[in-house]
Amino acid sequence: MLLSQWLPLSEIPAQGHIFSFQDDSRWTQLWEKFAIDCQMNKSLTTSLEVLPQPGGVYFRGSLQGQVLMSCSRCLEPGHVDINHTIDVYESFESDLDDPPGYRPLKYEHGQWWFSLWQLTWEHFVLALPDKPLCSRDCKGICPSCGENINSGLCACLEETGDPRLAVFRNLKINL
């Protein structure tokens, strides 16, 4: 499994430990598995400090890089900068509402384990924009012919609007 690399928390010293990793092939596998439209542009690097606490674990670090995603307006590839800060405390007390396997902590064989990839994946998904754009002023595609309006005007006639509302086009209201 791609997210199931678990490390024992008992091997982390009390002052904590910093993990740094960069694995482009694993990211590509995750995007394919979860059907996320991404391609690597600049490698995603993760730096994560694991600090054991009496009642849980504190994770802090960052996820940085750049991916290519389809623009939600014109469908052309656009650069998405990932610069996400990870700052989360995970309690040993499990929440009964959480499905098993969705937390970066688990208790098994008499000790606590943590998954760096599970935590990093969760924060990668949170760092993605709702609607990626190739540029802020992307004009999108023509709803009639599908031509990319960013590269020029299409040959479609200008929309005249709903004919049922034609009576209101010349309406002028004097205040």
N, C-alpha and C positions, 0 to 999 in steps of 0.2 A: 504494500500500500504506500502511496505517495506521502501521506500525512502522518503515518504511524511510526515514525522513528522516535521512540521514547527513551529518555535519559533519566537515570535515577537521581533524585534530588539529594539523596544522602551523600553523593560525591561532590556537591557544590560546597565550598568552604563558607563559613559564616559571613565573611566580608564580601561574598559574591564572586561571580565569574563572568567575564565578558566573552561572548561568542560572536565571531564575525564570519559570514559566509556569503558566497556568490556561486550560484549553480544555475546557469542558463537552461540547461537541458531539463532540469527538474521543473522549472517554471513552465517551459513549453509543454511538458507532460501534464501539468496541472491545468493549464488553459485548455488543452484538448479534452481532458477528463471532464471538466466542468463546463465545457462549451462556451468559453469566454473568448471573444474576438480580440485577441492581442497578439502582437509580434514584438520580439525584443528589438529595441533600437539602441539603448545603452544599458548594459548589464545592471540588473537589480542587485544591490548590495545591502546586506542586513548586518547591523551591529546591535547586539542585544545583551544587556546586562541582566543576569539572574541573581536576585538577592533574596535568600530565604528569610522568612519572617516567622514569628511564633505561631501565627494562625493561618499562614498561607505563603505565597511567593509574590514578590514585586518584580515586574519586568519593565525595563525601560531601555529605550534605544531608538533606532531609526531605520527606515526603509527608503532607499533612494535609487533612482534610475529613470529610465524613459522607455515607454512602450509606444507602439503604433496601434491605433484603434480606428475603426471606420467612423467617419464623421456622421453624426445623427441627422445632419441636414442634406449633405451632398454625397455621402457614402464613399468619399475619397479618404485615403489614409491620413490620419492626423497624429501629431506628436502629443503624447500625454506625459507630462512630467510627474513623477512619483517622488514626493518629498514628504514622507509621513513620519510623525513622531509616535513612538509606542511608549505609553506610560499607563500601565494597568496593574492592578493588584488582583490576584486570584486567590480566593479563600479556599481552605481545605474543606470547609463545609459545602457539600455539593447542593446545588439547587435542584429540587425534585422536578421542576419544570424543564430542565435541560435534558435533551435526549442523550443517552450514553454515547461517548465518543466525540462530543462537540466541545469539550473543554480542553484546554491545554494541560490540565492536571488530571491524574487518575491515581487511585490507590489500588495497588495490586501486589500480591506476595509479601504483604506486611510492610510495604514502604510506598512513598509517594514518587511518582514519575511525572515528567513534563515533556512536552513536545514543542520544540522551537518552530518546526514547520507549520504546525497547526496554528500557533499564535501568529506567525508571520503571514500565513495565507489569509487569516481573518482580517488582519490589518491592511493587507494588499487590497482586498475587496472593498474595504472601507475607504481606501485612498482613491479608488476609481471614480471618475465623475459620472453623474447620472446620465448626462447626455454629452458625450465627447464631441468636440468640434475641431475642425482642421484649422480654423482661425476664428477670431471673435466676430468678424464681419462676414462670415460665410453666408451667402445668399441662398444656398440650397439648390434644389432641382425644380424645374417647372412641373407643376402638378398635372399639366395636360400632356406634354410630350416627353417628359423625363430628361430633358437637356440640363446639363450643369450650368446654372445661370452665372456662376463665378467666372467661367471662361468666355462669356459673352451672352447677348440676348438671344432668346430662342425665336423661332419663326412663328410661334403661336400668336393669334390675334389677342389683343388686350381684352380681358374679361369685361363684359358689359354688366355683369351682375344678374341678379334674379329678376326676370321679367315681371314678376308679380309686384315688385317694389318700384317699378319704373315711374310710377306717379310721384314718388317722393324725391326723385333725382333733382328736380328743378325747384323744389320747395325751399323757400327762403322765409326765415322767421325774423321779424323785426322786434327787437326788445324795446 
